[in-house]
Each structure stands twice: as structure tokens, then as C-alpha cells.
Amino acid sequence: MKLLEGILVVDFSQFLSGPSASLRLADFGARVIKIEKTGTGDICRQLYVSEIEVANESTLFHTINRNKESFSADLKDEKDKQQVKDLLKKADVVMHNFRPGVMERLGFSYEEILEINPKIIYAGISGYGEEGEWKDLPGQDLLLQSLSGLPYLNAESSKIPTPMGISVVDILAGTHLAQGILAALVKRDATGEGSLVQVSMLESALDFQFEVFTTFLNDGEELPERSEKNHAHSYVAAPYGVYETQDGYLALAMGSIPKLAELLDCPPLKKYDDPKNWFRLRDEIKKILAGHLKEKRTKYWLDILEPADIWCAKVLNIEELIDEEGYRVLDMEMTVFTSKGQEIKTTRCPVRVNGEILKSEKGAPFLGEHNDAIVREFGLMEQE
Amino acid sequence: MSRKDQISKPLEGFLVLEFCQYLSGPSAGLRLADLGVRVIKIENPGKGDLCRILPIKDQWVEENSLLFHTINRNKESYTANLKSEEELAEIKKLISKADVMIHNFRPGVMEKLSLGFEQVKNINSKIIYAEISGYGKEGPWAKKPGQDLLLQAMSGLMFNSGDRDDAPTPFGLAIGDILCGAQVVQAILAGLISRNRKGEAVKVEISLLESLIDFQFEIFTTYFVSGKRPLRSAVNNAHPLLGAPYGIYETSDGFIAVAMVPLQELKKALNCPRLEAYDQSMVFSKRDEIKSVLVDFLKEESTGFWMEKLQSRKLWATDLKNWKQLKQTKGYKEFELEQEIDIPGSKSIKTNRCPIRINGEKLWGAWPAPNLGQHTASVKKEFELNDKPV
């Protein structure tokens, strides 16, 4: 079921944050038209990750932009600009992730779009907000992680600050923008009014940390300390962590230390019978546990811990994961096709609607692939 | 009680019932509340949401954990024993008035309580019914506990952070819960839009595992296309798919992050002789070598020294800030990210506000989290849940 059927999104955004938001809207059934610069297009087309290409473009681009159309335009050319403006008259949502001031300079400010489309939802992602001393800095994921304290939460305390190895700020800012757009569409249905929706990567990065940042704000501003060993979360007591076994790794979440002592047959853990000490003495406790768990295989431990309802899991890499029945039943994979017939296997939208998974075979567009069709459909040549 | 702010929020007038505990579902409820809906938590009369007694770093606000207060501000609490026929009937009456219900019980629990989607549709033909699970409803993992660290372990996520020879390294935050909560909000809102147009109830489902696989869509797709599992770099890894110099480096007095900077530009900025042996075609094949050169070289001078060289050329780099350093910046203060919540009978607490702005306005939501069952009586009265049908 296409929840957003009939909704037209015109998307000026590039790279990951904005395009991941419009991908989700497309997954839910909206029609997304990318507005791309004539000649080069979304810079992500040329952003090669790990040397892997699809049709001479980056895999990453094809992954994020599936199920969308491409309209190329030179926004400094009056004719092209007018065509895009005429298209925007029909749009429900327009979105961008340019630095502050760029849309205004191009003649696509909120006020200008409002004049031609009074019910528009106008949505933008910035790196650091629309004003203030950081507004012109590059809104790049690793830089935002580094500025917002995230690297101080990961890996053992002897390691240098360690970033999260996925572009988490881009992705979360994208989800926040999609939330804002969808909320604004709900409001428009109720009141007939459009909205301006704004998200910044910095605010999204701190929202991501809201639990631990709130703790910091209220505990006298003590900085987080990572565990010496088997670190998983600076604010959670032992045994929370990842432990090496004889043949792999085991994750242990929250649990009672004396109960673990008994189940694992690890007497030195018995003396830690007061839960109040499990945070303060976590390095000591984890050290004992780490030494003990190394002695046997992962399965041996799981067979003891799982029946006792201890929160534990085997650590899998993606190769191991996709061999598991638990992965197969999710039916997470789908194949998309470009208009030239290249196939790309990727993952689907994580949401099910009325029990159905959402799949679409439509691959990412080539630059300007839909110009002619869009010009015809929306009558964009009438001016001439 | 009055809301501190008088800004009109986009979702005013909608009612959400939250049958959830811990973080995934309640973080979705929190976002919806910040966007203007009225959220009523439906809690078990004994202990309620178990997050109430789950502290982090042993921080408490009276009888509830600070963590609970952080996630559940701006909501109401209604207690009901769903195994009592009478109380269940009251809940069903409340459901008939709601727009959305969210639950994160393990598969089958709501159906047994006669609160599954098909059953609820008979009470409210326009409900948006959202269901969060750990691993989906079928297969060998359906009954496993849906706890964040376990999902990080099983989804492959731990092989993205840290260096190649390090143990699998988790994200130091509950990314699965938070992302899944964010995605269920999207699905609920898309459901409301569909309902407005088509007039029909919608069920949306998501699991933490699907969320974390979606989160790694670049890694999975690269693996599918290449047949090779993307590996962490052995030196100062920051992203398995990105070449040198992408990473965080130690300086003589701190740390700097260097993002995608073309090698030619980096050479000009740093004047590092050993870098001359490399060019842009080698940023993947010689990733670890190039980064090792930078590790040795950048250690020699201060953060300020390097930042001046990098930023004067507008290269993508920054110095690292911990929260204390961040809080002292003008940039942080300009954001007004904190809000203060007055808690009756206790000290006030400071917490983050919603990261989304609507019509240029920040969305404040400084209502304190509810005590267990604090609103049971008022909700019963307002929705006339006690009244017998005529």
C-alpha cells in the first residue's frame, strides 16, 4: 500500500542526508524528482566508495537514489529556472541541503516559493543552523561527529576518540527532516497551511545523544568515561559489553553479576553482590568476566545463558548474518534495475505496511533521464 | 499544568496511546509529543514502564530514573491491568477515541490481550497501529529479547567502528532503539496522511534488526555488488567504505578529524614529505599506509597549528570537542539546545529539545514526565471511560 500516493517531492539535495530522507518518502509511495546540476549532477554520483562502481557511477549514489526521477537544470539559466519554478507550482514538498543562503541566491527562497505555491512544505537540512558563527562550515558527517562529542563514547579508554563507522549524523538528520515533512503534510491536510521545516546536523547529533547528554547536564557536567576493557556504553554498568570467547565474540547486555557467577561457574564474580557497585567497579568485573569467557566457545556460553533469560547474543559480521535463518525470514534484499538494465541488489525499506513489505524495482535515474517526460507531463514548455 | 510555549505545533489535536517501555517506542512517543500530539502512556499498575527503575550512571529524580524523565517528558500516564476485563473495556473505549497506538511488546502478546490490529480495527476503523519488535515476528529469533546491544551484535554493526584488529566495537549509544523509534514515527505519520485521504486504518511494523540493516544499507549494497565484506581500516578507522585520509588523528595537544580531502590538497596544506609518495589513485589501495604517515606526522604539532593550515584552505577538517568544550562555544549557545523542566517536589532538570524547527520556531516541550498513573483519573473522566453504555 502506497501511503504517500499522489504526493510530489521536488528534491534539490545531494550526498546522503537529504537524499536518504527523500528515499524514505519514495519508499512510502511519494514521487520524488531530483533537481540536479546540468553536467555533473548530485556530487554523490562521483563519490566513489570503496572503489565499487555501478554503471560508472558510485554504488552509494545508486543505493540512495533508487525509486527517484532526475531532472537536470542549470539554475543560473533563466529558462531552466523558470521550468523548475513551474514544476514547483505542482509540488507538495520541496527540499534541499545547501549551505545557508544558497537557495536564496538561486532565487528559490521560502518566500519566493510561497508566492508561487502557498501550500508548499519547504524543508532544509543545514550543518549548523541558518545563523551563527558556524553556519558556513561544511556539514560533513565526521566533522559533525567530532564537534558533538560522539567519538568520546566509543571504543576502550586506551584508544583515541573513535568515531561511529557509519554516517550516523547524516542518516539521523535525514530521518528528522522526513519526520518534519510528514508532520507538516498532516497539518496541511487539517488546516490547509504549508510549513517551513528545518533541521541541522548538529542538533540531530545532539538529539541522538539525548539520554547521555541529559545525564551530563544534570550530574555536574562530568565527562563520559569509556571502560578500560570490553567497552560498550559509558553510562551502563557491568557486564554490558562485548567479550571474546574461544572462537568468536559474545555480547552481554544488562544482567545480575551473582547470577552470571553461578550460571557461568565463575566464583571470583560472586563477591560483587551489590548492584550499586556494578557501575563503579565495572572494569574490575569485566576483567574477570573477559578472562573466564575466553575459555570456552560462544555456543557453549549461549546454551547456558539463553535458557536462563540472560540478555546475550553472538556477534555476527554481515557475511555470517546473511547465512542465518533469522535474516532470511526478514526478506530484506531486493534488486533494482536502472533504465539501461544494470541490476543492483540492495536492502529494502525497513517498514511493513498492513503486513506487506515495501519493494520497488526502480533503480536510480541517470542524470537528466526524466527531463523530456517531466517537461511534457507538467507542460513546462508553455512559456515559449 | 500549562505548556510553557504557545507556538502552534503541527500535530495538535491528535491522540497517541503508547503501550511501550524502555527506549524504542517511548522515543517515538517523545518525538510525536514534541510535534504536538497528546501522548498517553498506558502502563502496568505495578511497576509501569520498567525504564522508571533503570538508571544510567545511577542518576535519579525522586523515585524515577533520570533516564525515564528524559524519554517521557511531555506525556501523560494511565495505568490499567489489561488482564482485568473491566479495565480492558475502558482501554478499548480509549482506543476508540485515539488516532494512533504504538506497542513494543514481544510478538503475540497484544493479540492475546485482544488488542491486535484486526481486533482493534473493530473498535476504531481509522486507527494507525504501530508495532515494534526486536527481530520481526517469524523465524528463530522472534522470541529473543530485543535489546539494543544484542541487535548491534547480530546485525553486523560492530564491524564498522574501531580498527581492523580491534574486537567488534559497538556504537556507545542505543542506535538500534533510537533509529527504530525515529523510523516508526515516519511510518506513523505517513499512515496518518494515508488515513486522511482514504479513511482507512493502517498497520505499520518495524523491527530493530530491520532498522539496523537499513542503517547499514551502504555496507550491505557494497557487499552485494562486490562480494567482499567492507573492512575497517587498520589505522584510525572512521568508515569502512572511505579512503585515506578519512579519520581522527592525535596531535601534540588534542585531536583533529580530517574528512574527504583530496590528497593533492592535503599535501599542499600540510607540507609532509612522506605524503609525496602517494596520489589520489592510492587512497583505497594504500589507505593504511597513507594514514600511518599522517598519524606520525600530525602528532608533531598542535591542533591549532594544523587547523590553521587546513581551514585557511577550506579543507574539511575540524578539531575535536568534548561536551564541556562544545558547551563553551558561542555556536552551541546560539542554538539554545537545552530546556529546563520543573519537576514538582524536586530539583529541575535540563535536557535537549526537539531537533526539528517548524516555521522558524523551536519546539519546546518542558512538561515533566508523569508519575505512574498520574493521569488515570483525569483521563477516565475526560473520555467518560467509566460510563456504562446507555
Interface residues (C-beta under 8 A of the other chain):
Chain A: M1 L3 L4 E5 G6 I7 R24 F28 G29 L47 V49 S50 E51 I52 V54 T59 L60 H62 T63 I64 Y128 G129 E131 G132 E133 W134 L137 P138 Q140 D141 L142 L143 Q145 S146 L147 S148 G149 L150 P151 Y152 L153 N154 A155 K159 I160 P161 T162 P163 M164 G165 I166 S167 V168 I171 L172 T175 H176 L177 A178 Q179 G180 L182 A183 A184 L185 V186 K187 D189 A190 S195 L196 V197 Q198 V199 S200 L202 E203 S204 L206 D207 F208 Q209 F210 E211 V212 F213 T214 T215 F216 L217 N218 D219 E221 L223 P224 R226 N230 H231 A232 H233 S234 Y235 V236 Y240 V242 E244 Y249 A251 L252 A253 M254 K276 F279 D309 W311 C312 A313 K314 V315 L316 N317 I318 E319 E320 L321 E324 E325 G326 R328 V329 L330 M332 E333 I344 K345 T346 T347 C349 P350 V351 R352 V353 N354 G355
Chain B: P10 L11 G13 F14 L23 R31 L35 G36 L54 I56 K57 D58 Q59 L66 L67 T70 I71 Y135 G136 E138 G139 P140 W141 K144 P145 Q147 D148 L149 L150 L151 Q152 A153 M154 S155 G156 L157 M158 F159 N160 S161 G162 D166 A167 P168 T169 P170 F171 G172 L173 A174 I175 I178 L179 C180 A182 Q183 V184 V185 Q186 A187 L189 A190 G191 L192 I193 S194 N196 R197 V202 K203 V204 E205 I206 S207 L209 E210 S211 I213 D214 F215 Q216 F217 E218 I219 F220 T221 T222 Y223 F224 V225 S226 R229 P230 R232 N236 N237 A238 H239 P240 L241 L242 G243 Y246 G247 I248 Y249 E250 F255 I256 A257 A259 M260 F284 W316 A317 T318 D319 L320 K321 N322 W323 K324 L326 K327 T329 K330 G331 E334 F335 L337 E338 I349 K350 T351 N352 C354 P355 I356 R357 I358 N359 G360
